[in-house]
Amino acid sequence: MIRNKKASHNYAFLDKFIAGISLTGTEIKSIRAGKASLVDSFCHFRNGELWVKGMNISEYYWGNRYNHDPSRERKLLLNRRELNRLERKIKEGGLTIIVTRIFINERGLAKAEVALAKGKKEYDHRETLKKNDARREIDRRMKE
C-alpha cells in the first residue's frame, strides 16, 4: 500500500471515494513492488473524466522496451454519478481532489482512494498538532 503522508497534514478531507486506475502491465508490477510515490499528486477533470497528475510510478526493473513513462497522467475510473458530484463540488471553489493512497484489492486490482479536500490554514495545523499531542498523552497515561 502506498500512502500520501503529507495529504492529511495539508488538507482536511470532506469525502472519500475508491476509484480504479487505468494502468499498463509494467505499471501494475511496479505498484505491487511498492515502487510508487503520491507526493505532489493531484486530480483534475479533462473532457468529463478524472485524471491524476504528478503520481510517479517507477519503471519496472525487467520491463526493457515495454516500460512506461513514470510521470504520465493516469485516468481514474469512477461511475458517472460520482464524477458529476466531484466536478460540481470543485466548481464551487476552494476544494481540490487528491489521491490519499493506492492499494491492491482482494481481486488483485489496483485501486486509488481519492479524497475531496480543503486546504488547511496555519492555525488548523497547530490545532491538529495539539489534538494529537493530547491523544498521545492520554494513551501514555492509560498504559501506566
VOMAR-33770 format. One record per atom (N, C-alpha, C, O): residue in one letter; atom name; z, x, y. Coordinates in steps of 0.2 Angstrom, whole numbers, plus 2048, in hexadecimal, padded with zeros to 3 digits. Each point is the difference from the previous one (the first is absolute). Example, Ala and Ser with C-alpha at 12.3 -4.5 7.8 and 13.67 -1.06 7.14 Angstrom:
% residues 2
{atom A N {827 842 7E4}}
{atom A CA {800 7FC 806}}
{atom A C {800 804 806}}
{atom A O {803 805 7FF}}
{atom S N {7F9 7F9 806}}
{atom S CA {801 804 806}}
{atom S C {803 7FC 805}}
{atom S O {801 803 806}}
***
This chain:
% residues 144
{atom M N {800 804 7FA}}
{atom M CA {800 7FC 806}}
{atom M C {800 804 806}}
{atom M O {804 805 801}}
{atom I N {7F8 7FA 804}}
{atom I CA {7FF 804 806}}
{atom I C {803 7FB 806}}
{atom I O {7FE 7FB 801}}
{atom R N {806 808 803}}
{atom R CA {804 7FC 805}}
{atom R C {7FE 803 807}}
{atom R O {7FF 806 801}}
{atom N N {801 7F6 804}}
{atom N CA {7FF 801 807}}
{atom N C {807 800 803}}
{atom N O {803 7FB 802}}
{atom K N {801 80B 7FE}}
{atom K CA {807 801 802}}
{atom K C {801 7FE 807}}
{atom K O {805 7FE 802}}
{atom K N {7F6 805 802}}
{atom K CA {801 7FF 807}}
{atom K C {7FF 7F9 803}}
{atom K O {802 7FE 805}}
{atom A N {7FB 7FE 7F7}}
{atom A CA {7FE 7F9 802}}
{atom A C {806 7FC 801}}
{atom A O {801 7FC 805}}
{atom S N {804 804 7F7}}
{atom S CA {806 7FC 801}}
{atom S C {805 803 806}}
{atom S O {804 7FC 802}}
{atom H N {7FB 80A 7FF}}
{atom H CA {803 803 806}}
{atom H C {7FD 7FD 807}}
{atom H O {803 7FF 805}}
{atom N N {7F6 801 7FB}}
{atom N CA {7FC 7FF 806}}
{atom N C {7FF 7F8 801}}
{atom N O {7FE 7FF 806}}
{atom Y N {802 7FD 7F5}}
{atom Y CA {7FE 7F9 800}}
{atom Y C {805 7FC 7FD}}
{atom Y O {804 802 7FC}}
{atom A N {7FC 7F8 807}}
{atom A CA {804 7FA 7FD}}
{atom A C {7FB 7FC 7FC}}
{atom A O {7FB 7FD 803}}
{atom F N {806 802 7F7}}
{atom F CA {7FC 7FC 7FC}}
{atom F C {801 7F8 800}}
{atom F O {806 7FE 800}}
{atom L N {7F5 7FF 802}}
{atom L CA {800 7F8 801}}
{atom L C {7FE 7FD 7F9}}
{atom L O {803 7FB 7FE}}
{atom D N {7F8 807 7FF}}
{atom D CA {7FE 7FD 7FA}}
{atom D C {7FC 805 7FC}}
{atom D O {7FD 805 802}}
{atom K N {804 7FA 7F7}}
{atom K CA {7FD 805 7FB}}
{atom K C {7FB 7FD 7FC}}
{atom K O {801 7FA 7FE}}
{atom F N {7F9 809 800}}
{atom F CA {7FB 7FE 7FB}}
{atom F C {7FF 805 7FB}}
{atom F O {800 806 801}}
{atom I N {7FE 7F8 7F9}}
{atom I CA {7FD 805 7FB}}
{atom I C {7F9 7FF 800}}
{atom I O {7FD 7FA 7FF}}
{atom A N {7FF 80C 802}}
{atom A CA {7F9 7FF 800}}
{atom A C {7FD 805 7FB}}
{atom A O {803 805 7FF}}
{atom G N {7F7 7FA 7FE}}
{atom G CA {7FD 804 7FC}}
{atom G C {7FC 805 804}}
{atom G O {7FF 7FF 806}}
{atom I N {7FF 807 7F8}}
{atom I CA {7FC 805 803}}
{atom I C {7FA 801 7FD}}
{atom I O {800 801 7F9}}
{atom S N {7FA 800 80A}}
{atom S CA {7FA 801 7FD}}
{atom S C {7FF 808 800}}
{atom S O {800 803 805}}
{atom L N {800 800 7F5}}
{atom L CA {801 807 7FF}}
{atom L C {7FA 802 7FB}}
{atom L O {7FD 7FC 7FD}}
{atom T N {801 80B 804}}
{atom T CA {7FC 803 7FB}}
{atom T C {804 803 7FA}}
{atom T O {806 800 800}}
{atom G N {7F6 802 7FB}}
{atom G CA {804 803 7FA}}
{atom G C {804 806 801}}
{atom G O {806 800 7FD}}
{atom T N {7F8 804 807}}
{atom T CA {804 806 801}}
{atom T C {806 7FF 805}}
{atom T O {805 803 800}}
{atom E N {7FA 7F7 804}}
{atom E CA {806 7FF 805}}
{atom E C {806 7FD 7FC}}
{atom E O {805 801 801}}
{atom I N {7F9 7FA 7FA}}
{atom I CA {806 7FD 7FC}}
{atom I C {803 806 7FC}}
{atom I O {806 7FF 7FF}}
{atom K N {7F6 806 7FE}}
{atom K CA {804 805 7FC}}
{atom K C {804 804 805}}
{atom K O {805 803 7FE}}
{atom S N {7F9 7FE 808}}
{atom S CA {804 804 805}}
{atom S C {807 7FC 801}}
{atom S O {805 803 801}}
{atom I N {7FA 7F7 800}}
{atom I CA {806 7FC 802}}
{atom I C {805 800 7FA}}
{atom I O {806 800 801}}
{atom R N {7F7 7FF 7F9}}
{atom R CA {805 800 7FA}}
{atom R C {803 807 7FF}}
{atom R O {806 801 7FE}}
{atom A N {7F7 804 805}}
{atom A CA {803 807 800}}
{atom A C {805 801 806}}
{atom A O {803 805 801}}
{atom G N {7FD 7F6 803}}
{atom G CA {805 800 806}}
{atom G C {7FD 804 806}}
{atom G O {804 802 804}}
{atom K N {7F6 7FF 7FC}}
{atom K CA {7FC 804 805}}
{atom K C {7FE 7FC 806}}
{atom K O {7FA 800 801}}
{atom A N {80A 7FC 803}}
{atom A CA {7FE 7FC 805}}
{atom A C {805 800 806}}
{atom A O {806 802 7FE}}
{atom S N {7F8 7FD 808}}
{atom S CA {804 800 806}}
{atom S C {7FE 7FA 804}}
{atom S O {7FB 7FF 801}}
{atom L N {80B 7FE 801}}
{atom L CA {7FF 7FA 805}}
{atom L C {802 802 807}}
{atom L O {800 7FB 804}}
{atom V N {801 80B 7FE}}
{atom V CA {802 802 806}}
{atom V C {7FB 7FE 805}}
{atom V O {7FA 802 7FF}}
{atom D N {807 7FB 807}}
{atom D CA {7FB 7FE 805}}
{atom D C {7FB 7FB 7FE}}
{atom D O {7FB 800 803}}
{atom S N {806 7FD 7F7}}
{atom S CA {7FB 7FB 7FE}}
{atom S C {801 7F9 804}}
{atom S O {806 7FE 801}}
{atom F N {7F5 7FE 800}}
{atom F CA {801 7FA 803}}
{atom F C {7FA 7FB 7FD}}
{atom F O {7FB 803 7FE}}
{atom C N {805 7F7 803}}
{atom C CA {7FB 7FB 7FE}}
{atom C C {7FD 7FD 806}}
{atom C O {803 7FF 805}}
{atom H N {7F6 800 7FA}}
{atom H CA {7FD 7FC 806}}
{atom H C {7FB 7FB 7FC}}
{atom H O {7FE 801 7FB}}
{atom F N {7FF 7FB 809}}
{atom F CA {7FB 7FB 7FE}}
{atom F C {7F9 802 802}}
{atom F O {7FF 802 806}}
{atom R N {7FD 7FD 7F5}}
{atom R CA {7F9 802 802}}
{atom R C {7FC 7FA 7FC}}
{atom R O {800 800 7FA}}
{atom N N {7FC 7FC 80A}}
{atom N CA {7FC 7FB 7FD}}
{atom N C {804 7FB 7FB}}
{atom N O {7FE 7FE 7FB}}
{atom G N {808 801 807}}
{atom G CA {804 7FB 7FD}}
{atom G C {804 803 7F9}}
{atom G O {803 7FC 7FD}}
{atom E N {7FC 80B 802}}
{atom E CA {803 803 7FB}}
{atom E C {805 805 802}}
{atom E O {800 802 806}}
{atom L N {805 7FF 7F6}}
{atom L CA {806 805 802}}
{atom L C {7FE 806 7FD}}
{atom L O {800 801 7FA}}
{atom W N {801 804 80A}}
{atom W CA {7FE 807 7FE}}
{atom W C {806 805 802}}
{atom W O {803 7FF 805}}
{atom V N {7FF 806 7F7}}
{atom V CA {805 804 802}}
{atom V C {7FD 807 802}}
{atom V O {7FB 802 7FC}}
{atom K N {808 801 809}}
{atom K CA {7FD 806 803}}
{atom K C {806 805 800}}
{atom K O {805 7FE 802}}
{atom G N {7F9 808 7FD}}
{atom G CA {805 805 800}}
{atom G C {804 802 7FA}}
{atom G O {804 804 7FF}}
{atom M N {7FB 7F8 7FB}}
{atom M CA {803 801 7FA}}
{atom M C {7FC 806 7FD}}
{atom M O {7FA 800 7FF}}
{atom N N {80A 805 7FF}}
{atom N CA {7FD 806 7FD}}
{atom N C {801 800 7F8}}
{atom N O {806 800 7FE}}
{atom I N {7F5 800 7FE}}
{atom I CA {800 801 7F9}}
{atom I C {7FD 806 7FE}}
{atom I O {7FA 801 801}}
{atom S N {80A 804 7FD}}
{atom S CA {7FD 807 7FF}}
{atom S C {7FB 7FF 7FA}}
{atom S O {7FF 7FC 7FC}}
{atom E N {7FC 809 805}}
{atom E CA {7FB 801 7FB}}
{atom E C {803 801 7F9}}
{atom E O {805 803 7FF}}
{atom Y N {7F8 7FA 7FC}}
{atom Y CA {802 801 7F9}}
{atom Y C {7FE 807 7FE}}
{atom Y O {7FA 802 801}}
{atom Y N {80B 801 7FB}}
{atom Y CA {7FF 807 7FF}}
{atom Y C {7FA 801 7FB}}
{atom Y O {7FC 805 801}}
{atom W N {803 7F7 7FA}}
{atom W CA {7FA 800 7FC}}
{atom W C {7FA 7FC 801}}
{atom W O {7FC 7FE 7FC}}
{atom G N {804 800 80B}}
{atom G CA {7FB 7FB 802}}
{atom G C {7F9 803 801}}
{atom G O {7FB 7FC 800}}
{atom N N {804 80A 801}}
{atom N CA {7FA 804 801}}
{atom N C {7FB 7FC 805}}
{atom N O {803 7FF 805}}
{atom R N {7F7 800 7F9}}
{atom R CA {7FB 7FD 805}}
{atom R C {801 7F9 801}}
{atom R O {7FD 7FD 805}}
{atom Y N {807 800 7F7}}
{atom Y CA {801 7F9 801}}
{atom Y C {806 7FE 804}}
{atom Y O {803 7FA 801}}
{atom N N {800 80B 802}}
{atom N CA {806 7FF 804}}
{atom N C {7FF 7FC 807}}
{atom N O {7FA 7FF 802}}
{atom H N {80B 7FE 800}}
{atom H CA {800 7FC 806}}
{atom H C {802 803 807}}
{atom H O {802 806 800}}
{atom D N {7FC 7F7 805}}
{atom D CA {803 803 807}}
{atom D C {807 7FE 801}}
{atom D O {802 7FA 7FF}}
{atom P N {802 80A 802}}
{atom P CA {808 7FF 800}}
{atom P C {802 7FB 805}}
{atom P O {805 7FC 7FF}}
{atom S N {7F7 804 807}}
{atom S CA {803 7FC 806}}
{atom S C {7FB 7FA 801}}
{atom S O {800 7FE 806}}
{atom R N {7FC 800 7F5}}
{atom R CA {7FC 7FA 802}}
{atom R C {804 7FA 801}}
{atom R O {806 7FF 7FE}}
{atom E N {7F7 7FC 805}}
{atom E CA {803 7F9 801}}
{atom E C {7FF 7FD 7F9}}
{atom E O {7FB 800 7FD}}
{atom R N {80B 7FC 802}}
{atom R CA {800 7FC 7F9}}
{atom R C {801 7F9 802}}
{atom R O {804 7FE 804}}
{atom K N {7F8 7FD 7F8}}
{atom K CA {801 7F9 801}}
{atom K C {806 7FE 7FC}}
{atom K O {801 801 7FB}}
{atom L N {803 7FA 809}}
{atom L CA {806 7FD 7FD}}
{atom L C {7FE 7F9 7FE}}
{atom L O {7FC 7FD 803}}
{atom L N {806 801 7F7}}
{atom L CA {7FE 7FA 7FD}}
{atom L C {805 7FA 800}}
{atom L O {805 801 7FC}}
{atom L N {7FA 7FB 809}}
{atom L CA {805 7FA 801}}
{atom L C {7FC 7FA 7FF}}
{atom L O {7FA 800 801}}
{atom N N {809 7FA 7FE}}
{atom N CA {7FC 7FA 800}}
{atom N C {7FF 7FE 807}}
{atom N O {803 802 805}}
{atom R N {7F8 7F9 7FC}}
{atom R CA {7FE 7FE 807}}
{atom R C {806 7FD 804}}
{atom R O {800 802 806}}
{atom R N {804 7FA 7F7}}
{atom R CA {806 7FD 804}}
{atom R C {804 806 803}}
{atom R O {802 7FF 806}}
{atom E N {800 806 7F6}}
{atom E CA {804 805 802}}
{atom E C {7FD 804 806}}
{atom E O {803 802 805}}
{atom L N {7F6 7FF 7FA}}
{atom L CA {7FC 804 805}}
{atom L C {800 7FC 806}}
{atom L O {801 803 806}}
{atom N N {7FE 7F7 7FA}}
{atom N CA {800 7FC 806}}
{atom N C {806 800 804}}
{atom N O {801 800 806}}
{atom R N {805 7FF 7F6}}
{atom R CA {806 800 803}}
{atom R C {802 807 803}}
{atom R O {802 800 806}}
{atom L N {7FC 805 7F7}}
{atom L CA {802 807 803}}
{atom L C {7FB 801 806}}
{atom L O {803 803 805}}
{atom E N {7F7 7FB 7FB}}
{atom E CA {7FC 801 806}}
{atom E C {802 7FC 806}}
{atom E O {800 802 805}}
{atom R N {802 7F8 7F9}}
{atom R CA {803 7FC 806}}
{atom R C {806 803 803}}
{atom R O {801 800 806}}
{atom K N {804 803 7F6}}
{atom K CA {806 803 802}}
{atom K C {7FE 806 805}}
{atom K O {803 801 805}}
{atom I N {7F8 803 7F8}}
{atom I CA {7FF 806 804}}
{atom I C {7FD 7FE 807}}
{atom I O {801 804 804}}
{atom K N {7FB 7F7 7FC}}
{atom K CA {7FD 7FE 807}}
{atom K C {805 7FE 805}}
{atom K O {7FE 800 806}}
{atom E N {808 7FD 7F7}}
{atom E CA {805 7FE 805}}
{atom E C {802 806 804}}
{atom E O {803 800 806}}
{atom G N {7FD 806 7F7}}
{atom G CA {802 806 803}}
{atom G C {807 803 7FF}}
{atom G O {804 7FC 7FE}}
{atom G N {7FD 80A 802}}
{atom G CA {806 803 7FF}}
{atom G C {802 802 7F9}}
{atom G O {805 803 7FE}}
{atom L N {7F6 7FB 7FD}}
{atom L CA {802 801 7F9}}
{atom L C {7FA 805 7FD}}
{atom L O {7FB 800 803}}
{atom T N {807 803 7F8}}
{atom T CA {7FB 804 7FC}}
{atom T C {801 7FF 7F9}}
{atom T O {805 7FD 7FE}}
{atom I N {7F6 805 7FE}}
{atom I CA {801 800 7F9}}
{atom I C {800 807 7FD}}
{atom I O {7FB 804 802}}
{atom I N {80A 7FD 7FA}}
{atom I CA {800 807 7FD}}
{atom I C {801 800 7F8}}
{atom I O {803 7FB 7FE}}
{atom V N {7FB 80A 7FF}}
{atom V CA {802 800 7F9}}
{atom V C {806 804 7FF}}
{atom V O {801 805 802}}
{atom T N {804 7F8 7FA}}
{atom T CA {807 802 7FF}}
{atom T C {800 804 7FA}}
{atom T O {804 805 7FF}}
{atom R N {7F8 7F9 7FC}}
{atom R CA {801 804 7F9}}
{atom R C {7FA 7FE 7FC}}
{atom R O {7FC 7FB 801}}
{atom I N {802 80A 7FA}}
{atom I CA {7FB 7FF 7FC}}
{atom I C {803 801 7F9}}
{atom I O {804 804 7FF}}
{atom F N {7FA 7F7 7FC}}
{atom F CA {803 801 7F9}}
{atom F C {7FB 7FD 7FB}}
{atom F O {7FB 7FD 802}}
{atom I N {806 805 7F8}}
{atom I CA {7FC 7FE 7FA}}
{atom I C {804 7FA 7FD}}
{atom I O {806 801 7FE}}
{atom N N {7F7 7F9 802}}
{atom N CA {803 7FA 7FD}}
{atom N C {800 801 7F8}}
{atom N O {7FE 804 7FD}}
{atom E N {805 7F7 800}}
{atom E CA {801 800 7F8}}
{atom E C {7F9 7FF 7FD}}
{atom E O {800 802 7FA}}
{atom R N {7FB 7FC 809}}
{atom R CA {7F9 800 7FD}}
{atom R C {7FC 806 801}}
{atom R O {7FA 801 7FE}}
{atom G N {809 804 806}}
{atom G CA {7FD 807 801}}
{atom G C {7FB 800 806}}
{atom G O {7FD 804 801}}
{atom L N {804 7F7 804}}
{atom L CA {7FC 7FF 806}}
{atom L C {804 803 806}}
{atom L O {806 7FF 800}}
{atom A N {7F6 804 804}}
{atom A CA {804 803 806}}
{atom A C {800 7FA 805}}
{atom A O {7FC 7FC 802}}
{atom K N {80A 803 801}}
{atom K CA {802 7FB 805}}
{atom K C {803 803 806}}
{atom K O {803 806 7FF}}
{atom A N {7FC 7F7 807}}
{atom A CA {803 803 806}}
{atom A C {805 7FA 803}}
{atom A O {7FE 7FA 800}}
{atom E N {808 808 802}}
{atom E CA {804 7FB 803}}
{atom E C {7FF 801 808}}
{atom E O {801 805 803}}
{atom V N {7FC 7F6 800}}
{atom V CA {7FE 800 807}}
{atom V C {805 7FC 804}}
{atom V O {802 7FA 7FD}}
{atom A N {800 808 808}}
{atom A CA {805 7FD 804}}
{atom A C {7FE 7FE 807}}
{atom A O {7FC 804 804}}
{atom L N {805 7F6 7FF}}
{atom L CA {7FF 7FE 807}}
{atom L C {806 803 803}}
{atom L O {806 7FE 7FF}}
{atom A N {7F9 806 806}}
{atom A CA {806 804 803}}
{atom A C {7FF 800 808}}
{atom A O {7FB 7FF 803}}
{atom K N {80B 802 800}}
{atom K CA {801 800 807}}
{atom K C {803 807 801}}
{atom K O {805 801 7FD}}
{atom G N {7F9 803 808}}
{atom G CA {803 806 802}}
{atom G C {807 7FF 802}}
{atom G O {801 7FC 804}}
{atom K N {803 809 7FB}}
{atom K CA {807 800 802}}
{atom K C {800 804 807}}
{atom K O {7FD 805 801}}
{atom K N {808 7F9 803}}
{atom K CA {801 803 806}}
{atom K C {806 806 7FE}}
{atom K O {803 800 7FB}}
{atom E N {7FE 804 80A}}
{atom E CA {805 805 7FF}}
{atom E C {807 7FD 7FF}}
{atom E O {804 803 7FB}}
{atom Y N {7FE 7F8 808}}
{atom Y CA {807 7FD 7FF}}
{atom Y C {800 7FD 7F9}}
{atom Y O {805 7FF 7FD}}
{atom D N {7F5 7FE 800}}
{atom D CA {800 7FE 7F9}}
{atom D C {801 805 7FB}}
{atom D O {804 7FF 7FB}}
{atom H N {7FA 807 807}}
{atom H CA {801 806 7FB}}
{atom H C {807 802 800}}
{atom H O {803 801 7FA}}
{atom R N {801 7FF 80C}}
{atom R CA {807 802 800}}
{atom R C {804 7FA 7FC}}
{atom R O {805 802 7FD}}
{atom E N {7F9 7F8 804}}
{atom E CA {804 7FA 7FD}}
{atom E C {7FF 801 7F8}}
{atom E O {805 7FF 7FD}}
{atom T N {7F5 803 801}}
{atom T CA {7FF 800 7F9}}
{atom T C {804 806 7FD}}
{atom T O {803 800 7FB}}
{atom L N {7FD 806 809}}
{atom L CA {804 805 7FD}}
{atom L C {808 7FF 800}}
{atom L O {803 802 7FB}}
{atom K N {7FF 7FA 80A}}
{atom K CA {807 7FE 800}}
{atom K C {802 7FB 7FA}}
{atom K O {805 801 7FD}}
{atom K N {7F6 7FB 801}}
{atom K CA {801 7FB 7FA}}
{atom K C {800 804 7FA}}
{atom K O {805 7FF 7FC}}
{atom N N {7F7 806 803}}
{atom N CA {800 804 7FA}}
{atom N C {806 804 800}}
{atom N O {802 801 7FA}}
{atom D N {800 802 80B}}
{atom D CA {806 804 800}}
{atom D C {806 7FC 7FE}}
{atom D O {804 802 7FC}}
{atom A N {7FD 7F8 807}}
{atom A CA {805 7FC 7FE}}
{atom A C {800 7FE 7F9}}
{atom A O {805 7FF 7FC}}
{atom R N {7F5 7FF 801}}
{atom R CA {7FF 7FE 7F9}}
{atom R C {802 806 7FB}}
{atom R O {804 7FF 7FB}}
{atom R N {7FA 807 807}}
{atom R CA {802 806 7FC}}
{atom R C {808 801 800}}
{atom R O {803 802 7FB}}
{atom E N {800 7FD 80B}}
{atom E CA {807 801 801}}
{atom E C {804 7FB 7FB}}
{atom E O {805 801 7FD}}
{atom I N {7F8 7F9 803}}
{atom I CA {803 7FA 7FC}}
{atom I C {800 802 7F9}}
{atom I O {804 7FF 7FC}}
{atom D N {7F6 803 802}}
{atom D CA {7FF 802 7F9}}
{atom D C {804 806 7FE}}
{atom D O {803 800 7FA}}
{atom R N {7FE 805 80A}}
{atom R CA {804 806 7FF}}
{atom R C {807 7FD 7FF}}
{atom R O {804 803 7FB}}
{atom R N {7FF 7F9 809}}
{atom R CA {807 7FE 7FF}}
{atom R C {801 7FB 7FA}}
{atom R O {805 800 7FD}}
{atom M N {7F6 7FD 801}}
{atom M CA {800 7FB 7FA}}
{atom M C {801 805 7FA}}
{atom M O {803 7FE 7FB}}
{atom K N {7FA 807 805}}
{atom K CA {800 805 7FA}}
{atom K C {807 803 7FF}}
{atom K O {802 802 7FA}}
{atom E N {801 7FF 80B}}
{atom E CA {807 803 800}}
{atom E C {805 7FC 7FD}}
{atom E O {806 802 7FF}}
***
